[in-house]
Each structure stands twice: as C-alpha cells, then as structure tokens.
C-alpha cells in the first residue's frame, strides 16, 4: 500500500494522476468506507487516493474507520466488489434521474437508453472546475437533480388524477385536499402512513442523488483522461443523433428533456403570474351588471329552480363502450319515468375547466360565467363582487336561495360569496349514518333532506337551490344503493348498506373494478335525482343538472376530453320552449353531436333565455 504524499505545490491534475499511478490495484471506484466519508462531506481524498494514508493519520481515525480499513485488508475481493457495485448503483441512479419521464405511461425501456444533454454538459463542467468549486457544484447538482426527480414524481400523480402537471405557483393548496381525501378514504392511520412515506421518499431521493453525483464526480476526477474522452464521445454522439434524428422506436436517442421540462415550468410560472392580470380584466365585464332586478330571470318567476352538480359525471359514462349500455339504460328509464310524471327534458354538453378533480373550480365557472381553471382565479373570484347565477336569483328578491353541500365538513367562508340565504352542509342535513369513503352523505338522503328542510314546507316562497351530489366522488367504493324513500329515516340504515359494499383498497388494485364501481356510482346519483323529481316535483319544478368534470384517467382510460352532460328538466312546456333554439337533445342523454359549449358560457345564455327578451 502506497504512502506517497504529493507535494503541496504540485498542480491538482498532477496530484490526481500521481495518485492513480500510486495505487495500481484501484479500479477507479472508492471502497465503501471511503465513499461514505467522501460523499457525505463532498470532499475528495487529499492525495487523490483511497489508500495513501500514513499510519499516524490512520491511528487518528475513529474506531469505525479502522474497522472498515481492517475489513478491506482482510477481504479485498469483497471490498472491491462492494465498491464497484456501489458505483454502478450510483451511475444507474443518476441516469434514471436524468432520463425519467414525468408521466407513467411514458416510462419504457427506450426512455433510459438515451443520451441526456444535461448529463454530458454537467460532466464536462465538473471536469473543468478546480477542486473546491467542483465539490460544491457536485453537491448542488445532486440536490437539484433530486428536486427535479421529485417534481417528476409529483407530475406523475397529477397526471394520474388531474390529467395535467403540477403547477408550482397555484397547486400547493391541493396538498391539504389530498391528505383530507386520504383520511376519508383510508382512515387516519392510512393518511399518516402515506404522508410519512412521502416525506421519507422525498428525503431519500435528495440524499441518494446527491451522494451519487458526488461519488461519480470523484470517480471522473481520479480517471480524468478516460472521463474526458468519454464525455467528448458522448457529446459528439448526442450532436450526431440529434442532427440525424436517430430513434429507438418512437423515442429519440439524443434528448434535452430536462432542459425542456424546466423551461416549461419557468414558462408556467410566468403564465401563472400573468394570468392574474388577464383574469381581472375578464371579470370586469358582465353583460347583466346594469340590468334592473325586475328584468332578471322573468321567464322563471314563480318556479323552483334547482342547479344540481353530479360529482365526476363525465362524458366517459355515456360514451365508453364498457359503460354505455348500463348508463344508457338508466338514462332511458329516467327519461321515461319523468315523462310519465309530466316532465320533459333537454340535454347537451359543456366543457369543464378541469378533469379528475377540482369540483369547486367547475362549480364557480358554471355559476360565474368566467373560466375558473386554477386556484388563483378561484380566490380572485370569491374575493370580488362578480355576480353569479345564485346572486342574480337573490338580487331579484323573488327567490329564497339555499345550498345543499354535503361535501363541506368545515368552515366554508367562500360560501358567502355565492350569495345563498342558507347553506346546509354535512352537519346540518340530519344524517346519522356512516361516511362512504370520502362521501359524507349519500345522494338519496341529501335529496330527501332538501325536501324535508326546504322544498316540502308549506306556504313558502319559490326556491333557488344549488345542490351538490357527492356519492359519485372518487374512490367510488363503497357506494350506497337506492332504497325505499320511506326507509331513509335518519340515515342509520346506511350502516348496513356500507358493510355490504366494496373495499376501496381492493377495488383500486384493478382498473376495471374501478371503472365498474364508478359507473354504479353515477347510476346511483342519477336515480337519486330523477326519482326525487318524480316523487316530489310539480308543475313549478325546474331542474338543471350536470357533471362537474370527467373522472380520473384510471376511468377515462386515456381520454383527455373534458366534456360533461348537462340537462334541463321542467314540467312547464314554456320553460323548455325558451331554449328550443339551443339545439339540445330530447331526454336525459345528449346525442354525440349535441351542442358543446364552454361551461363559462352557460350563465349568460341561461339568463338571456329566461330574461324579458328570451
């Protein structure tokens, strides 16, 4: 074992070359003990060698270090194997971090046999820097690579749920919503375990990528000539493959994916900051702001008007071949039963601003007539004086305005913005049954509670109600089923029904089971609503119901569309005559080619149709 100590005045490159020559047994990878110390401190051995330590220096090392040195001396082959294996793992980790896509469906073998431009440039930079800046750059690069990798994992989750990437400016509030969803679906223990797992994974990724980059940097420095030639060859190969467009299948060999990934994020942040100014200008325009109250919604005076959102009721429930037959049967049955009770209906399509989740963004888009596509716009809207459909009904003085929002389980300050006279949340519907995963109150009970608390009262004024039906909310397991309306009572009957239901943990192991349960949940919500109209509706009942957004990609199976069905149901023929020029389809099921509007267009079209000129 060499004890040669290079001169302090020898240039850094000479010291490293001298070290490589001093220990011919070195394979270019540090043994595990030295690697651990080196990676943890970000420093290289002072003499550039893993063996060039004199006896006095060794004696001053901690006992654990001496144990490692002794183990290496006794088991040189095992030590060498461990060193090589650790270096290979470090290299694999860095390659995976550099080449990992940010969408699950794009992960394939070809994704990891590419040449990353960022990796080639970083290797060249590290080789060119002096020792101290190089160590700093290695640590910083490792941490940054870890953060990028974590962001890619977050993107994967967002694409799986929301069919879009994570917004670095606007999406932080969704973390709290996600933890609430975990608690309601898998219980407090499940929530805590998942949160702990995410934190551990985050820290582990940062630490491991940093240690891996530092280790590979030290390896390159000890073998500078080979590393320099390799970097030059890879750089030349990247330029050639990029110029010629060389691909493996559909995947290009030369990539600058991380640069594009980060460039898109920078542009996303800029767009998010700019969007606030754009939205303020849009919100300032309101075609009905100066309309006198006595000229608003005159075509609906004396009617009970219900705006009802069915959670996750998207076009996939009607169009997907695996669901179409069953959903079609439910819609046809509902259309027939309503017709027998004297009701007619018309249906079309609306395009939601969101998919997978974000119901409140869709609700506020529908009611405000503005495209509420992110949390920043939602906050701006709910702190403004922008009029909504609910506010306009209240402004007339001709309706009592109420909200039935069983999904609200805590203070909801935004509720004041929507101008509702009274709000019934999950704690004020008289429900004493169990939650069904996230869903606090089954839809049939919510509709019966609305009848008991508001619609069924005698000598009342006309009602405008905003009702949210939440039984079709993800994860669709377990779900309730229809029972005799007389048996609903205080909801205790649902304890038995929940026990008969499915387990979400088991259901979500199989995408086909998820899709099947989703369809059943949608059918339950539709039946709850149509049976209520059949049972309690009268000649003054006007119902507008719609989906708020498409379900998660697990259900849509790759469909990125954002269409949702919308239907108007009325007993009075004159109500539907006012929207005859909309071209909507007769019945509860919109035709494939029925008109399709942005959800933000509905408010003004509706108010125009039911105004004095409608």
C-alpha positions in Angstrom: 0.0 0.0 0.0 1.5 3.3 -1.1 2.2 6.0 1.5 3.4 8.6 -1.1 2.3 12.1 -0.2 2.4 14.6 -3.2 4.0 18.0 -2.8 1.6 20.8 -1.8 2.9 22.8 -4.8 2.0 20.1 -7.3 -0.9 21.1 -9.6 -4.3 19.4 -8.9 -4.2 17.4 -12.1 -0.7 16.1 -11.4 -1.7 15.1 -7.9 -4.6 13.1 -9.2 -2.5 11.4 -11.9 0.2 10.6 -9.3 -2.5 9.1 -7.1 -3.8 6.8 -9.8 -0.3 5.6 -10.5 0.4 5.1 -6.8 -2.3 2.5 -6.3 -2.4 0.2 -9.3 -5.0 -2.0 -7.6 -7.6 0.8 -7.6 -10.3 0.1 -10.1 -11.4 3.7 -10.2 -14.1 3.3 -7.6 -13.8 4.1 -4.0 -14.2 1.4 -1.4 -17.4 1.7 0.6 -15.9 3.3 3.7 -14.0 6.0 1.8 -17.0 6.5 -0.5 -19.3 7.1 2.5 -16.9 9.7 4.0 -16.2 11.4 0.7 -19.8 11.6 -0.4 -21.0 12.8 3.0 -18.5 15.6 3.1 -18.4 16.4 -0.6 -14.6 16.2 -0.3 -12.0 14.2 -2.2 -9.1 12.4 -0.5 -6.4 14.9 0.0 -3.9 12.9 -2.0 -6.5 11.7 -4.5 -6.1 8.1 -3.4 -8.2 5.8 -1.3 -5.1 4.0 0.1 -2.5 6.7 0.5 -3.0 7.4 4.3 0.0 7.1 6.6 -0.1 5.1 9.8 -0.3 8.2 12.0 -3.3 9.5 10.1 -5.0 6.2 10.3 -4.4 5.9 14.0 -6.2 9.2 14.5 -9.4 8.0 12.6 -12.4 6.9 14.7 -12.7 3.3 15.6 -15.4 2.6 13.0 -13.0 3.8 10.3 -10.2 1.5 11.5 -12.7 -1.4 11.4 -13.5 -0.7 7.8 -9.9 -0.4 6.9 -9.3 -3.7 8.6 -12.2 -5.4 6.9 -10.9 -4.2 3.5 -7.5 -5.6 4.2 -8.9 -9.0 5.2 -11.5 -9.2 2.4 -10.1 -7.3 -0.6 -12.3 -9.0 -3.2 -15.5 -8.4 -1.2 -14.3 -4.8 -0.7 -13.6 -4.3 -4.4 -17.0 -5.9 -5.3 -18.8 -3.6 -2.9 -17.0 -0.6 -4.2 -17.8 -1.5 -7.9 -21.4 -2.3 -7.0 -22.0 1.0 -5.2 -20.5 3.0 -8.1 -22.7 1.1 -10.6 -25.8 1.8 -8.5 -24.8 5.5 -8.2 -24.4 5.7 -12.0 -27.8 3.9 -12.6 -29.5 6.3 -10.2 -28.1 9.4 -11.9 -29.0 8.0 -15.4 -32.6 7.2 -14.2 -33.0 10.6 -12.6 -31.8 12.4 -15.8 -34.0 10.3 -18.2 -37.1 9.6 -16.1 -40.2 10.9 -17.8 -42.8 12.8 -15.8 -45.7 10.6 -16.9 -46.3 7.0 -16.0 -47.4 6.0 -19.5 -44.1 7.2 -21.0 -41.9 5.0 -18.8 -40.4 2.3 -21.1 -37.1 0.7 -21.6 -36.2 3.0 -24.6 -36.6 6.0 -22.3 -33.5 5.0 -20.4 -31.1 4.3 -23.3 -30.9 7.9 -24.4 -28.1 10.4 -24.2 -29.1 13.3 -21.9 -27.6 16.6 -23.0 -27.7 17.9 -19.4 -25.6 14.9 -18.2 -22.9 15.4 -20.8 -22.7 19.2 -20.1 -22.5 18.6 -16.3 -19.8 16.0 -16.7 -17.7 18.4 -18.8 -18.2 21.3 -16.3 -17.2 19.1 -13.3 -14.1 18.0 -15.0 -13.1 21.6 -15.9 -13.6 23.1 -12.4 -10.9 23.4 -9.7 -11.3 21.0 -6.7 -13.3 23.2 -4.3 -15.8 24.7 -6.8 -16.1 21.1 -8.2 -17.1 19.7 -4.9 -19.7 22.5 -4.4 -21.0 22.0 -7.9 -21.3 18.3 -7.4 -23.4 18.7 -4.2 -25.6 21.4 -5.7 -26.1 19.4 -8.9 -27.1 16.3 -6.9 -29.6 18.2 -4.8 -31.0 20.0 -7.9 -31.3 16.7 -9.7 -33.1 15.2 -6.7 -35.6 18.1 -6.7 -36.3 17.7 -10.4 -36.8 14.0 -9.9 -39.3 14.6 -7.0 -41.1 17.1 -9.2 -41.4 14.4 -11.9 -42.9 12.0 -9.4 -45.4 14.7 -8.3 -46.3 15.3 -12.0 -47.0 11.6 -12.4 -49.5 11.8 -9.6 -51.1 14.9 -11.0 -51.4 13.4 -14.5 -53.0 10.3 -12.9 -55.6 12.3 -11.1 -56.0 15.7 -12.9 -54.5 14.9 -16.4 -52.1 17.8 -16.1 -48.7 18.6 -14.5 -48.3 20.2 -11.1 -48.4 24.0 -11.0 -45.5 25.3 -9.0 -47.4 28.6 -8.3 -51.0 27.6 -7.8 -51.3 23.9 -6.7 -49.9 23.9 -3.2 -53.3 24.2 -1.6 -54.2 20.8 -3.2 -51.8 19.1 -0.9 -54.1 19.7 2.0 -57.1 18.4 -0.1 -55.1 15.3 -1.0 -54.4 14.5 2.7 -58.1 15.0 3.6 -59.0 12.6 0.8 -56.6 10.0 2.1 -58.0 10.3 5.6 -61.6 9.9 4.5 -60.8 7.0 2.2 -58.2 5.0 4.1 -58.7 6.4 7.7 -56.4 8.4 9.9 -53.7 5.6 10.1 -53.6 5.3 6.3 -53.3 9.0 5.9 -50.4 9.2 8.4 -48.6 6.2 6.8 -48.8 7.7 3.4 -47.7 11.2 4.5 -44.7 9.7 6.3 -43.9 7.5 3.3 -43.9 10.6 1.0 -41.6 12.5 3.3 -39.2 9.7 3.6 -39.2 9.2 -0.2 -38.6 12.9 -0.7 -35.6 13.0 1.7 -34.2 9.7 0.3 -34.3 10.9 -3.3 -32.5 14.1 -2.4 -29.8 12.4 -0.3 -29.2 9.5 -2.7 -29.0 11.7 -5.9 -26.5 14.0 -4.1 -24.3 11.1 -2.9 -24.5 9.5 -6.3 -23.4 12.7 -8.1 -20.6 13.3 -5.7 -19.3 9.7 -6.0 -19.4 9.8 -9.8 -17.6 13.1 -9.7 -14.8 11.7 -7.6 -14.5 8.7 -10.0 -14.2 11.0 -13.0 -11.6 13.1 -11.3 -9.4 10.1 -10.4 -9.7 8.9 -14.1 -9.7 12.3 -15.8 -8.3 11.2 -19.2 -10.8 8.4 -19.6 -13.6 10.6 -18.3 -12.7 13.4 -20.6 -12.6 11.1 -23.7 -15.9 9.5 -22.7 -17.6 12.9 -22.3 -16.3 14.0 -25.6 -17.5 10.9 -27.3 -21.0 11.2 -25.7 -21.2 14.8 -26.7 -20.3 14.0 -30.3 -22.8 11.1 -30.3 -25.5 13.4 -29.0 -24.9 16.0 -31.7 -24.9 13.4 -34.4 -28.1 11.7 -33.1 -29.9 15.0 -32.7 -28.9 16.1 -36.2 -29.9 12.8 -37.9 -33.0 12.3 -35.7 -31.9 8.8 -34.6 -34.6 7.0 -32.6 -35.3 3.7 -30.7 -38.9 3.1 -31.8 -40.5 6.5 -31.3 -38.0 7.6 -28.7 -35.2 9.9 -29.8 -31.7 8.9 -28.7 -30.5 12.4 -28.1 -32.6 14.3 -25.6 -32.6 17.6 -23.8 -35.7 16.5 -21.8 -34.8 18.1 -18.5 -34.0 21.4 -20.1 -37.3 21.4 -21.9 -39.1 20.2 -18.7 -37.6 23.0 -16.6 -38.2 25.5 -19.4 -41.9 24.6 -19.5 -42.0 25.1 -15.7 -40.5 28.6 -15.9 -43.0 29.5 -18.6 -45.8 28.0 -16.5 -44.7 30.2 -13.6 -44.6 33.3 -15.8 -48.0 32.5 -17.2 -49.5 31.9 -13.7 -48.2 35.4 -12.6 -49.6 37.0 -15.8 -52.9 35.2 -15.6 -54.0 37.2 -12.6 -53.9 40.4 -14.6 -55.8 38.8 -17.5 -58.5 37.4 -15.2 -59.1 40.8 -13.6 -59.9 42.3 -17.0 -62.2 39.4 -17.9 -64.1 39.6 -14.5 -64.8 43.3 -15.0 -67.1 42.5 -18.0 -70.6 41.5 -17.0 -73.4 41.8 -19.6 -76.1 41.8 -16.8 -74.4 44.0 -14.2 -76.7 47.0 -15.0 -79.9 45.1 -15.6 -82.6 46.2 -13.2 -83.7 43.4 -10.8 -87.3 43.3 -12.1 -85.9 42.4 -15.6 -83.8 39.5 -14.4 -84.9 35.9 -14.9 -88.5 36.9 -15.6 -89.2 33.6 -17.5 -88.7 31.6 -14.3 -90.7 33.7 -11.8 -92.7 31.5 -9.5 -90.7 28.4 -10.3 -88.4 26.4 -8.0 -85.1 26.3 -9.8 -82.5 23.6 -8.8 -79.0 23.7 -10.1 -77.6 20.2 -9.3 -74.0 19.0 -9.8 -73.3 15.3 -10.0 -69.7 14.7 -9.0 -67.4 13.2 -11.7 -70.4 12.7 -14.1 -68.4 13.0 -17.3 -68.9 12.1 -21.0 -67.0 8.8 -20.4 -70.0 7.4 -18.5 -72.1 7.8 -21.7 -69.6 7.1 -24.5 -67.3 4.5 -23.1 -68.3 1.1 -24.6 -67.7 -0.6 -21.2 -70.3 1.7 -19.5 -72.5 2.9 -22.3 -75.1 0.1 -22.2 -75.8 0.3 -18.5 -75.7 4.1 -18.3 -77.9 4.4 -21.4 -80.5 2.1 -19.7 -80.6 4.3 -16.6 -81.0 7.5 -18.6 -83.7 6.0 -20.8 -85.5 4.7 -17.7 -85.2 8.1 -16.0 -86.5 9.9 -19.2 -89.5 7.6 -19.4 -90.4 7.9 -15.7 -90.1 11.7 -15.8 -92.2 11.8 -18.9 -94.9 9.7 -17.3 -94.9 12.2 -14.4 -95.4 15.1 -16.8 -91.8 16.3 -17.2 -89.8 16.9 -20.4 -86.1 17.2 -20.7 -83.3 18.5 -23.0 -79.6 17.7 -22.9 -76.3 19.0 -24.3 -72.6 19.1 -23.5 -70.5 21.5 -21.5 -66.7 21.6 -21.4 -65.4 21.7 -17.8 -62.2 23.7 -17.0 -60.9 20.7 -15.0 -60.8 16.9 -15.1 -60.2 14.3 -12.4 -60.8 16.7 -9.5 -61.2 20.4 -8.7 -65.0 20.4 -8.4 -65.1 23.9 -6.9 -63.4 25.3 -10.0 -66.1 23.8 -12.2 -69.0 25.0 -9.9 -67.7 28.5 -9.9 -67.1 28.5 -13.6 -70.7 27.4 -14.2 -72.2 30.0 -11.8 -69.9 33.0 -12.6 -69.6 32.8 -16.3 -65.8 33.0 -16.0 -63.3 30.3 -16.9 -62.0 29.3 -13.4 -59.2 27.0 -14.3 -56.9 27.3 -11.2 -56.9 28.2 -7.5 -55.6 31.7 -8.2 -58.6 32.5 -10.3 -60.9 30.9 -7.7 -59.5 33.1 -4.9 -59.7 36.2 -7.0 -63.3 35.4 -7.9 -64.5 34.7 -4.4 -63.0 37.9 -3.1 -64.6 40.0 -5.8 -68.0 41.4 -6.4 -68.6 39.4 -9.6 -72.3 38.3 -9.8 -73.1 34.6 -10.1 -76.3 32.9 -11.1 -77.1 32.4 -7.5 -76.5 36.0 -6.7 -78.7 37.1 -9.6 -81.6 35.0 -8.4 -81.2 36.6 -5.0 -80.9 40.1 -6.4 -84.4 39.7 -7.9 -85.9 39.3 -4.4 -88.3 36.7 -6.0 -86.5 33.5 -4.6 -85.1 32.2 -1.4 -81.6 30.9 -2.3 -80.2 27.8 -0.5 -77.3 25.5 -0.8 -77.1 21.8 -0.1 -73.4 21.0 0.1 -72.8 17.6 1.9 -69.2 17.6 0.8 -68.5 20.6 3.1 -67.4 19.4 6.5 -65.7 22.5 7.9 -65.9 26.3 7.7 -66.6 27.4 4.2 -66.0 31.2 4.0 -66.3 31.2 0.2 -70.0 30.2 0.7 -70.9 33.8 1.5 -69.6 34.9 -1.9 -72.2 32.8 -3.8 -75.0 34.9 -2.1 -77.0 32.0 -0.6 -79.5 32.7 2.1 -78.8 29.5 3.8 -76.3 26.6 3.4 -76.9 23.1 4.6 -73.5 21.3 5.0 -72.9 17.7 6.0 -73.5 18.5 9.7 -76.9 20.1 9.1 -78.8 17.6 7.0 -79.9 15.4 9.9 -77.8 12.5 8.7 -76.7 9.9 11.3 -75.3 7.3 9.1 -71.7 6.4 8.0 -69.4 8.1 5.5 -69.0 6.2 2.3 -65.2 6.7 1.9 -65.0 10.4 1.0 -68.7 10.9 0.7 -70.3 12.2 3.9 -73.9 11.9 2.9 -75.5 9.5 0.3 -77.2 11.4 -2.5 -80.7 9.9 -1.9 -80.6 11.2 1.7 -79.3 14.6 0.6 -82.3 15.0 -1.8 -84.7 13.8 0.9 -83.2 16.2 3.4 -83.7 19.1 0.9 -87.3 18.1 0.6 -87.7 18.0 4.4 -85.8 21.2 5.2 -86.9 23.4 2.3 -88.9 22.1 -0.7 -91.6 20.3 1.3 -92.5 23.3 3.6 -96.0 24.8 3.2 -96.7 28.4 2.3 -93.1 29.1 1.3 -91.7 31.4 -1.4 -90.1 30.0 -4.6 -86.7 28.4 -4.0 -83.5 28.5 -6.0 -81.2 25.8 -4.8 -77.6 24.8 -5.5 -77.2 21.1 -4.7 -74.0 19.0 -4.8 -74.5 15.2 -5.1 -71.3 13.7 -3.8 -71.9 9.9 -3.9 -70.1 9.7 -7.3 -66.9 11.2 -5.8 -63.7 9.2 -6.1 -62.9 6.5 -4.9 -66.4 5.1 -5.7 -66.1 2.4 -3.0 -68.1 1.6 -1.1 -71.2 3.2 -2.6 -74.8 3.3 -1.5 -77.7 2.0 -3.4 -81.3 3.1 -3.7 -83.8 2.1 -1.0 -87.4 2.9 -0.4 -87.7 6.6 0.3 -89.8 5.9 3.4 -87.0 3.8 4.9 -84.3 6.6 4.9 -85.1 7.8 8.4 -82.1 9.5 10.0 -79.6 7.6 7.7 -78.8 4.8 10.2 -79.9 2.3 7.6 -76.8 3.1 5.6 -74.6 1.4 8.2 -75.8 -1.9 6.9 -75.5 -0.8 3.3 -71.9 0.3 3.8 -70.9 -3.1 5.2 -72.3 -4.7 2.1 -70.2 -2.5 -0.1 -66.8 -3.0 -1.6 -63.4 -2.2 -0.1 -61.6 0.7 -1.8 -58.2 -0.8 -1.2 -59.2 -4.0 -3.1 -61.1 -2.2 -5.8 -58.2 0.1 -6.7 -55.9 -2.9 -7.4 -57.8 -3.4 -10.6 -58.6 -0.6 -13.0 -61.6 -2.5 -14.4 -63.1 -2.8 -11.0 -62.6 1.0 -10.5 -64.4 1.7 -13.8 -67.3 -0.7 -12.8 -67.7 1.0 -9.4 -67.6 4.4 -11.0 -70.4 3.5 -13.3 -72.5 2.2 -10.5 -71.9 5.4 -8.5 -73.1 7.6 -11.4 -76.2 5.4 -11.9 -77.0 5.8 -8.2 -76.6 9.6 -8.4 -78.8 9.9 -11.5 -81.5 7.7 -9.9 -81.4 9.7 -6.7 -82.1 12.8 -8.6 -84.7 11.6 -11.1 -86.7 9.6 -8.5 -86.8 12.8 -6.3 -88.3 14.8 -9.2 -90.7 12.0 -9.9 -91.7 11.8 -6.3 -91.7 15.4 -5.2 -91.6 17.6 -8.3 -94.6 19.6 -9.5 -95.6 22.0 -12.3 -93.3 24.7 -10.9 -90.2 22.5 -10.7 -87.2 23.3 -13.0 -84.1 21.2 -12.6 -80.8 21.8 -14.3 -78.3 19.1 -13.6 -74.8 18.4 -14.9 -71.5 16.8 -14.2 -68.8 19.0 -12.8 -65.8 17.2 -14.5 -64.6 13.9 -16.0 -63.3 11.3 -13.6 -59.6 10.4 -13.1 -57.6 8.9 -16.0 -57.9 5.4 -14.5 -61.6 5.6 -15.5 -61.3 7.6 -18.7 -58.6 5.2 -19.9 -56.5 7.9 -21.7 -59.4 10.1 -22.9 -58.3 13.7 -22.3 -61.6 15.2 -23.1 -63.3 17.5 -20.6 -67.0 17.2 -21.7 -69.8 16.7 -19.2 -73.5 16.2 -19.8 -76.0 19.0 -18.9 -79.8 18.6 -18.8 -82.8 20.8 -18.2 -85.9 19.2 -16.8 -89.2 21.0 -16.5 -93.0 20.3 -16.2 -94.0 23.6 -17.7 -93.6 23.4 -21.5 -92.9 27.1 -21.8 -89.7 26.7 -19.8 -88.2 24.4 -22.4 -89.7 26.4 -25.3 -87.3 29.2 -24.3 -84.3 27.1 -25.0 -85.6 25.4 -28.2 -83.0 27.3 -30.3 -80.2 25.7 -28.3 -80.5 22.5 -30.3 -80.2 20.2 -27.3 -81.3 16.6 -27.5 -84.7 15.4 -26.1 -84.3 13.3 -23.0 -81.6 12.9 -20.3 -79.0 11.7 -22.7 -77.3 14.2 -25.0 -76.6 13.0 -28.6 -72.9 12.6 -29.6 -73.3 15.7 -31.8 -75.3 17.8 -29.5 -74.1 21.4 -29.0 -71.0 21.7 -26.9 -70.2 24.9 -25.0 -67.6 26.0 -22.6 -69.0 25.8 -19.1 -68.4 29.5 -18.6 -70.9 30.3 -21.4 -73.9 28.8 -19.7 -74.6 31.6 -17.2 -75.2 34.3 -19.9 -77.0 32.0 -22.3 -79.3 30.9 -19.5 -80.0 34.4 -18.2 -80.6 35.6 -21.8 -83.1 32.8 -22.5 -85.1 33.4 -19.3 -84.9 37.2 -19.4 -87.6 39.6 -20.9 -86.2 39.1 -24.4 -85.9 35.3 -24.1 
